[in-house]
Amino acid sequence: MKPILAYPVTPVHVKQGFGSNPAYYARFLDKFGNPQKGHMGVDFQASHGQPVHAAHDGIAMYIKDAHGGEGVYVLNKELGYQTIYWHLIGNTDQNYGLPLPFDNGWHDVKTGDLIGYADNTGAPFESLGDHCHFGMQFVDQNGNPLNQDNGFNGCVDPTPFLPLATTETQVQQVATAIQNVDPQSPTTPQQLSLLSQVVEGIKEQLKLIFNL
């Protein structure tokens, strides 16, 4: 069964895609000593303190690394994958509470549950500022990432499992265009035909995403 993910933050604005900036990331080595091939996830634009939500059902844990980076892992054991939400506030800002206990334990979450708040914790180097880094790994029965030597620490591009980021924009554009159609215009039938084709195209894309 194909994983189906929801967006961790909305509105959706991608600041850095999966595998981007390979020259920059080549300076970082994986645990096998190999250069990283590119960005290991998708960076979504998010302001400081913006809510971050679970992209799927599973069990979640807060994690903090040696560089002060804080985030959440959400594991779906049944389908064998986990998602990563990084550079979150965690327990570093008393103005924001912890949606999940910071106790090194796993906790049940559902799609859309609040799991954290966006920030830029960790070692940002030439960071894009506050944002939500979103990663995905397929894992074995023990929760260990598969193919950790793939140049992305076992991470894969999560975008094929997400709804199209442009769908909401396209629908809004269609709605606006319909409202602005002049009823007296001789080209109205052609305009409506074009809009109908756009809507049908969106439907077909959604069918592919959700295996309908």
Phi, psi and chi 1 to 4 in degrees:
 res  aa     phi    psi   chi1   chi2   chi3   chi4
   1 MET       -  132.0 -176.7  176.8  177.9      -
   2 LYS   -76.1  130.9  178.7 -178.8  176.2 -179.4
   3 PRO   -60.9  141.9  -21.6   32.8      -      -
   4 ILE  -121.4  119.5  -62.7  175.7      -      -
   5 LEU  -110.1  151.9  -54.1  178.3      -      -
   6 ALA  -104.7  161.8      -      -      -      -
   7 TYR   -72.9  135.3  -74.5  101.7      -      -
   8 PRO   -72.7  -25.7   26.2  -34.0      -      -
   9 VAL  -137.4  151.1  -65.0      -      -      -
  10 THR  -139.1  151.2   54.6      -      -      -
  11 PRO   -66.8  164.3   26.6  -35.6      -      -
  12 VAL   -92.5  115.7  177.3      -      -      -
  13 HIS  -137.0  111.5  -63.0  -69.2      -      -
  14 VAL   -82.8  125.0  175.8      -      -      -
  15 LYS   -98.3  -27.5  -60.5 -170.0   70.9  173.9
  16 GLN  -155.2  125.2 -176.2  174.7 -153.9      -
  17 GLY   -88.0  172.7      -      -      -      -
  18 PHE   -67.3  133.8 -178.0   86.2      -      -
  19 GLY    79.1    1.8      -      -      -      -
  20 SER   -74.4  164.5   61.6      -      -      -
  21 ASN    52.1   52.5  -59.5  -42.2      -      -
  22 PRO   -60.7  -35.2   20.9  -32.6      -      -
  23 ALA   -63.2  -40.1      -      -      -      -
  24 TYR   -67.6  -46.7  169.1   75.7      -      -
  25 TYR   -75.5  -13.5  -74.3   99.1      -      -
  26 ALA   -64.5  -17.6      -      -      -      -
  27 ARG   -73.2  -15.7   74.3  180.0   73.9  178.2
  28 PHE   -99.9  132.9  -53.8  110.8      -      -
  29 LEU  -101.9  144.2  -56.1 -179.5      -      -
  30 ASP   -81.4 -178.1   63.0   19.3      -      -
  31 LYS   -69.7   -8.9   68.3  177.3 -175.0  178.7
  32 PHE   -96.1    0.0  -56.7   99.9      -      -
  33 GLY    85.0   10.9      -      -      -      -
  34 ASN   -95.8  144.3  -59.2  -44.1      -      -
  35 PRO   -63.6  143.8  -18.4   30.4      -      -
  36 GLN   -71.7  139.6 -170.7  171.9  -48.5      -
  37 LYS   -82.1  -19.0  -67.4 -178.4  178.6  178.6
  38 GLY   168.3 -173.8      -      -      -      -
  39 HIS   -60.6  134.4 -173.8 -130.6      -      -
  40 MET   -89.7    9.8  -64.3 -170.6  -62.9      -
  41 GLY  -166.3 -157.4      -      -      -      -
  42 VAL  -121.2  128.8  176.0      -      -      -
  43 ASP   -95.5  120.6  -74.7  -14.9      -      -
  44 PHE  -100.8  137.0  -68.6  110.7      -      -
  45 GLN   -61.6  130.6  180.0  175.8  -46.7      -
  46 ALA  -157.9  133.8      -      -      -      -
  47 SER   -81.1  164.6   58.2      -      -      -
  48 HIS   -58.6  126.0 -178.9   78.9      -      -
  49 GLY    85.0    1.0      -      -      -      -
  50 GLN   -67.7  134.2 -176.6  171.5  -24.1      -
  51 PRO   -60.9  140.5  -23.7   34.7      -      -
  52 VAL  -119.0  133.5  175.6      -      -      -
  53 HIS  -118.7  153.2  -55.8  -85.3      -      -
  54 ALA   -64.8  134.3      -      -      -      -
  55 ALA   -84.5   -6.4      -      -      -      -
  56 HIS  -168.4  168.9   56.3   90.5      -      -
  57 ASP   -70.1  152.6  -64.3   -8.7      -      -
  58 GLY   160.8 -155.1      -      -      -      -
  59 ILE  -120.0  139.4   51.3  176.6      -      -
  60 ALA  -122.6  147.9      -      -      -      -
  61 MET  -141.3  135.6  177.1 -170.2  -71.4      -
  62 TYR   -75.9  139.4  -93.8  119.1      -      -
  63 ILE  -136.1  142.7  -64.8  176.8      -      -
  64 LYS  -128.9  130.2 -172.4  170.7 -175.6  176.0
  65 ASP   -97.0 -179.5   66.2   18.9      -      -
  66 ALA   -69.0  -16.1      -      -      -      -
  67 HIS   -95.7    6.0  -56.8  -71.6      -      -
  68 GLY    86.1    5.0      -      -      -      -
  69 GLY   -72.4  138.6      -      -      -      -
  70 GLU  -127.8  145.0  -61.5  179.3   73.1      -
  71 GLY  -172.9 -170.1      -      -      -      -
  72 VAL  -131.8  138.6  173.7      -      -      -
  73 TYR  -107.4  134.1  -80.8   55.5      -      -
  74 VAL  -118.4  119.6  178.0      -      -      -
  75 LEU  -107.7  129.8  171.1   64.8      -      -
  76 ASN  -110.3   98.1 -175.4  -46.6      -      -
  77 LYS   -67.0  -35.9  -75.7 -171.9  174.3 -178.0
  78 GLU   -61.5  -43.5 -179.5  179.9   -1.8      -
  79 LEU   -98.6   -4.5  -64.0 -176.8      -      -
  80 GLY    72.5   48.1      -      -      -      -
  81 TYR  -150.8  161.8   68.9   91.5      -      -
  82 GLN  -140.8  151.8   64.9 -175.9    4.7      -
  83 THR  -115.2  152.3   47.9      -      -      -
  84 ILE  -122.8  131.4  -57.3  164.7      -      -
  85 TYR  -123.8  110.9  -46.1   72.5      -      -
  86 TRP  -123.3  164.9 -152.1 -111.3      -      -
  87 HIS    69.7   32.2  -54.6  -59.0      -      -
  88 LEU   -83.0  169.9  -55.3 -173.1      -      -
  89 ILE   -69.6  -39.8  -70.9  176.7      -      -
  90 GLY    59.9 -130.0      -      -      -      -
  91 ASN  -108.1   28.6   63.7   -7.1      -      -
  92 THR   -97.8   -6.8   55.8      -      -      -
  93 ASP  -135.7  111.8 -171.5  -26.2      -      -
  94 GLN   -70.2   -9.2  -60.9  -56.4  -47.1      -
  95 ASN   -76.5  -11.1  -66.9  -42.7      -      -
  96 TYR  -125.1  134.5  -65.7   89.1      -      -
  97 GLY   -80.0  174.0      -      -      -      -
  98 LEU  -100.7  111.3  -71.1  174.0      -      -
  99 PRO   -62.1  -27.5  -21.5   33.5      -      -
 100 LEU  -123.1  147.5  -65.2  172.2      -      -
 101 PRO   -60.3  138.7  -22.7   34.4      -      -
 102 PHE   -93.7   70.7 -153.3  104.4      -      -
 103 ASP  -129.7   16.7   59.5    1.4      -      -
 104 ASN    61.7   23.3  -63.8  -42.9      -      -
 105 GLY  -117.7  163.2      -      -      -      -
 106 TRP   -92.9  141.6  -68.1   97.4      -      -
 107 HIS  -135.9  138.1  -57.8  -86.9      -      -
 108 ASP   -63.8  135.6  -68.0  -26.7      -      -
 109 VAL  -137.9  156.6  -66.2      -      -      -
 110 LYS  -116.6  160.2  -65.5  -69.5 -174.5 -178.5
 111 THR   -52.9  128.5  -57.2      -      -      -
 112 GLY    91.9   -8.6      -      -      -      -
 113 ASP   -64.7  142.6  -77.9   -4.8      -      -
 114 LEU   -69.1  125.5  176.8   66.4      -      -
 115 ILE  -123.4   -8.7   57.3  173.5      -      -
 116 GLY   175.8 -173.4      -      -      -      -
 117 TYR  -133.6  138.4  -60.3   95.1      -      -
 118 ALA   -67.2  148.3      -      -      -      -
 119 ASP  -160.6 -150.9 -166.3   12.7      -      -
 120 ASN  -144.8   39.9 -163.8   25.9      -      -
 121 THR   -68.0  151.8   54.6      -      -      -
 122 GLY   111.1 -152.3      -      -      -      -
 123 ALA  -106.2   88.5      -      -      -      -
 124 PRO   -75.5  -19.4   27.9  -34.5      -      -
 125 PHE    50.4 -122.2  -58.4  103.4      -      -
 126 GLU   -89.1   59.5  -66.0   89.7   -7.3      -
 127 SER   -69.2  160.6  172.9      -      -      -
 128 LEU   -84.4    6.3  -62.3  168.7      -      -
 129 GLY    89.2 -167.7      -      -      -      -
 130 ASP   -55.5  132.7  -67.3  -20.7      -      -
 131 HIS  -169.0  175.2   65.0  -76.0      -      -
 132 CYS  -116.8  113.0  175.1      -      -      -
 133 HIS   -81.5  127.7  172.2   92.0      -      -
 134 PHE  -122.8  116.9 -176.7   60.3      -      -
 135 GLY  -121.9  167.9      -      -      -      -
 136 MET  -146.6  137.8 -178.9  179.5 -175.4      -
 137 GLN  -136.4  139.6  -63.9  172.2  -36.2      -
 138 PHE   -86.0  140.7  -74.3   98.3      -      -
 139 VAL  -130.2  161.6  -61.6      -      -      -
 140 ASP   -86.2 -173.1   60.7   22.8      -      -
 141 GLN   -64.8  -19.5  -67.2 -177.8  -16.3      -
 142 ASN   -95.9    4.3  -63.8  -42.8      -      -
 143 GLY    83.3   11.2      -      -      -      -
 144 ASN   -86.5  133.8  -61.0  -47.8      -      -
 145 PRO   -59.9  138.7  -22.2   33.4      -      -
 146 LEU   -84.3  156.2  -57.5  174.3      -      -
 147 ASN    51.0   50.1  -55.3  -43.8      -      -
 148 GLN   -68.3   -9.8  -66.8 -171.6   62.4      -
 149 ASP   -98.9   20.4   59.2  -10.0      -      -
 150 ASN   -81.9    3.4   69.4  -10.5      -      -
 151 GLY    90.6   -3.7      -      -      -      -
 152 PHE  -129.7   24.4  -60.4   98.2      -      -
 153 ASN    57.0   34.6 -166.2   33.0      -      -
 154 GLY    83.1   -2.6      -      -      -      -
 155 CYS   -75.6  150.9  -68.9      -      -      -
 156 VAL  -125.9  164.0  -61.4      -      -      -
 157 ASP   -69.9  119.5 -172.9   -4.2      -      -
 158 PRO   -80.2  -12.6   29.8  -34.2      -      -
 159 THR   -62.4  -32.0   53.7      -      -      -
 160 PRO   -64.5  -15.5  -23.5   35.1      -      -
 161 PHE  -102.2    3.3  -52.2  101.0      -      -
 162 LEU  -106.6  151.7  -72.3  161.7      -      -
 163 PRO   -59.8  152.7  -20.4   31.5      -      -
 164 LEU   -59.8  128.9  -66.9 -179.5      -      -
 165 ALA   -63.7  -24.1      -      -      -      -
 166 THR   -87.0  -10.6   55.9      -      -      -
 167 THR   -58.2  -47.8  -61.6      -      -      -
 168 GLU   -61.1  -41.5 -177.5  178.6   -9.6      -
 169 THR   -64.4  -42.8  -58.9      -      -      -
 170 GLN   -62.6  -43.4  -71.4  172.0  -30.8      -
 171 VAL   -61.6  -42.1  170.5      -      -      -
 172 GLN   -64.2  -40.2 -176.1   59.7   48.0      -
 173 GLN   -63.3  -41.6  -70.3  173.8  -20.1      -
 174 VAL   -62.8  -45.6  170.2      -      -      -
 175 ALA   -61.5  -43.1      -      -      -      -
 176 THR   -64.8  -42.2  -59.2      -      -      -
 177 ALA   -62.9  -41.1      -      -      -      -
 178 ILE   -62.3  -41.4  -69.0  175.9      -      -
 179 GLN   -64.2  -29.5  -68.6  173.6   -4.0      -
 180 ASN   -93.8    2.0  -67.3  -27.3      -      -
 181 VAL   -69.6  130.0  168.9      -      -      -
 182 ASP   -79.8  116.8 -178.2   -1.2      -      -
 183 PRO   -58.7  -23.8  -22.2   33.8      -      -
 184 GLN   -89.5   -4.1  -55.5  -56.9  -42.3      -
 185 SER   -71.6  133.2  171.7      -      -      -
 186 PRO   -69.6  -13.2   24.9  -34.4      -      -
 187 THR   -96.3    5.9   61.1      -      -      -
 188 THR   -55.4  -46.5  -63.9      -      -      -
 189 PRO   -57.1  -40.1  -25.7   36.8      -      -
 190 GLN   -67.2  -39.9  -69.9   92.6  -24.7      -
 191 GLN   -63.1  -45.7  -68.0  174.4  -14.6      -
 192 LEU   -65.9  -35.7  -68.5  177.1      -      -
 193 SER   -63.2  -42.3  175.6      -      -      -
 194 LEU   -64.2  -44.5  176.8   59.9      -      -
 195 LEU   -62.4  -38.5  -66.5  174.8      -      -
 196 SER   -62.4  -39.9  176.8      -      -      -
 197 GLN   -64.4  -39.1  -66.7  176.5   40.6      -
 198 VAL   -62.4  -45.3  171.8      -      -      -
 199 VAL   -61.7  -43.8  171.0      -      -      -
 200 GLU   -64.5  -35.1  -70.4  -57.5  -43.5      -
 201 GLY   -64.7  -40.2      -      -      -      -
 202 ILE   -63.1  -42.6  -66.4  172.9      -      -
 203 LYS   -59.4  -43.0  -72.0 -179.0  179.9  178.6
 204 GLU   -65.2  -38.3  -70.1  -57.9  -45.0      -
 205 GLN   -64.2  -41.4  -68.2  171.8  -26.8      -
 206 LEU   -65.8  -36.0  -68.2  175.2      -      -
 207 LYS   -61.0  -41.6  -73.1  179.8 -178.6  178.5
 208 LEU   -65.9  -40.7  -69.4  174.8      -      -
 209 ILE   -64.9  -45.2  -67.3  170.9      -      -
 210 PHE   -99.6   11.8  -65.8  106.9      -      -
 211 ASN    53.9   41.1  -66.1  -39.9      -      -
 212 LEU   -81.2      -  -62.2  177.0      -      -
